[in-house]
């Protein structure tokens, strides 16, 4: 059915339920079927003057748990987690790999950096899953919901920065990547990016990678000073990323 016929409250609850079931590892097809059935049920209730609370009860958490218990578990639902975990690592690798390939720079990673990044990425995924489940099962204002969802991301970003600065003080073996290794790594990471984009049905990751890496590479070919290059690079990054988000938003509005 057309969700625009539902109230904002009903649509919000349906999206919370979808997100909660997704975080519980349920099959996407079953989630959509449940969401569609609930949308029709809520629409009929609204036509009779009933609210969401009168349909699902006073405890959204109990209602969601009941729905979740009635559905079959999908053991393969979390295969995507390693791909999400690769997200920040992909940015980190491209940031080092592209200049190394273009200008013949040496590229190497310390064992401390590699292990630290992997551990933080795992903690980020765990934190996001818990945040999604909590916000889905509780009635929160938009501000509180966004704050809770942002907490694991913010903490992980601080830890990434800490790893970056501590890397110079912690002595661990350095792994140097050869010229052939750079090419293999570039092809491998690029294939992973394409795979993630096809799976997620969105090209936001390649768009943001281009927005982040292309401007500084192009500006280094100019005679502009370092400060001007940095300023223009930041502006171009914002423009490219913002343009992609704008066009995606416009496309969604037309659907």
N, C-alpha and C positions, 0 to 999 in steps of 0.2 A: 504494500500500500504506500501511498504518498505520505512521507513523514511530516510534510509541511502542514498537514491537516491536524497534527497533534499539537498539544500545548508545549511550551518550552520545558516545563517540568517533566512531562512524560518523555520527551526526547532525551533530556538529560539523564533520566533514570535508565533508559534503554542503552545509552552509550556507556554508562557506568557498568551495567550488567555485561555488555559485550566485552569491555575491557577486563572486567573481573574474571569472566570465564576464559578469556584468552590467556590471562596470567596463570590460570589454573591448568593450562595444558589441554583444553578442550579443542575438538576439531572445528575448523573454521566454518565448515558447511553446517554443522549442528548449531553453532553459535548463531549463524544468520537465520536459521529456521526458528530458533527460540525467540530471537529478537523480532522476527516478523509476526509470530504468533502473539507475543506480548504487545506489539504495536496495535494489532487489530483489537485485542482485548481492551487495551487502554482507550482506544478510539471509541469503542462501544460504550465504555464506562463514562467517558467525558460527555458523550451525547446524552447520557442519562443524568448528567450533573454530578458525577462522582469524581473524587480526586485520586491522585496516585496512591496516597496512604490508604484509602478505602479499598483499593485493589490489591496492593502488596502487603498491607498491614502496617503496624507502627514501627516494625523493625526491618528496614531494607536488608540488613545483614542476614537475618534469618531467612528471608525470602531468597536471597542470592545463594545462600548455603544449601537451601532445599533444592533449588534448580540445579546447582552444581552436583549434588549427590545423586540426582536422577539421571545424569548424563554419563556416558561411557568415557573413561580416561583414554587419552590419546598419548601413548608412550613416546611417539616420535614428534610431538608438538614442539619440543624444546630444541630440536636440531638447529634452529636458527640462532640460538644464543651464542655459539662460537662466532657466527658472522657479525652479530652486534658487537661482541667483544672486540672484534678486529677493527671497528670503526675508528677509535682514537689512534690505534696503532698504525692504521693506514695513513692518516694525516702525518704522523710522526715520520714514517718511512719515506713518503713522498717528499717531505720537507728536506730530508737529507739526501735522498737518492737523485732527484732531478739536478741540483747543482753539481753533484758528484759526477753525473754522466755528461753534463754539458761542458763542464770546465775541468774535467779530469781530476777532481779532488778525491782525496782518500776518504773512504767511508768505513767507519767501524763503530761497534757498539760494545759497551762494557757489560759484563755479566750482571752487575748490579742494576744497570739501567733496564736490561731486558727482563730480568726476573721481577723487578719492582713494577714495571709497566704491566706485566701480565697479571700480577697479584691485584693491583689497583683496578684493572679492567674487570676482573672476576668480582671484586667487591662492589664495583659499580653496577654490574648486572644484578647481583643479589639485592642491593639497595633499591634499585628501580622496581624490581618485582614486588618487594615488600611495600614500597610506596604506592604502587598501582593497586595492590590488593586492599591496602588500608583506605585509600581515597574512594575506591569503588564501593566498599562496604559501609561507609559512613556518610551521613549527610553533612557536607561541609560547604562553606561559601567558596566562591570561585577563587578568592585570594588565598584562603587557607589551603585549598587543593593545590594551587600552583606552587605555593611555598613548600609544601610537603614533597611534591614531585621534583622540585628543584634541589632539595637538600642533598640527596646522594650525588647528583651531578656536580654541585658546588664543591662538596667535600672531595670528590675524586679529582676535580680540577686542581684544587689546592695540593693534593698529594702528588699529582703529576708534576706540578711546579717544584715541589719539595725534592722529588726524585731528580729533576733536572739540575738543581743547584747542588744537591748532595753528591751527585755523580763525580764531581771533581775532587771530592774529599775522601771517598771510599775507594780503596784500591782493590780492584778485581781484574781478572784477565780481560784483555781487549780482543774482540773478534773482528779482524779486518776482512772486508769483502773485496775480492778481486774484480777486475774489469768484466770478466765473463759472469761472475757472480752478480754484479750490478744489473746486467742485462736480464739474467734469469729472474732476479728478484723483481725487476720492473715488470716483466711480462706476467709473472705470477700474481703480483699485487693488482695489476690492471685487470686480469681475468677475474680475480676475486671481487673487485669493484663492480665489474659488469654483471657478475653472477648475483651479487647482493641487490643490484638495481632491478634486474629482471625478476628476482624473487619478490622483492618488495613492491614491484610495479610503480616505482618512482625513480627519477633520475636526480634526486636531490643530492646524493653523495657525489656523483661526478661533477655536478654543477658547482658545489661548494669547493671541491678539490681544484677545479679550474679557477674559481674566484680567488682562492687562497694562493695558488702557485703561479698562475700565468702572469699577473701584473708585475711582480718583482723581476721575473725572468725577462720580460719585454723591456722594462724600464732600465735594466742594466745594459741594454744595447744602446741607450741614449747617452748624451753627454751631460745629463743633469747631475747635480750634486747628490750626495748620499741622503741628506735630509729631505730634499725635494722628492727623491725617488721613494723614500719611506712614506711621505705624506700622500703622494699620488697613488702609491700602491694600496694604501689603506682605503682611499676614496674609491678606487676602481673595484676593490674587493667588495665593499659595501654595495656599490652600484650593481655589480654582476649578480651577487647573491640576492639583493633586493629585487632585481628585475625578474629573476627566476621565481621567487616566491610570489611576486605580483601576478605573473602570467599563470602560475599554477592556481592561484586564488581565482583569477578571472575564468579559468577553464572549469573549475569546480562550480562557480556561480552559474555557468551556462548549462550545466548538467541537471 
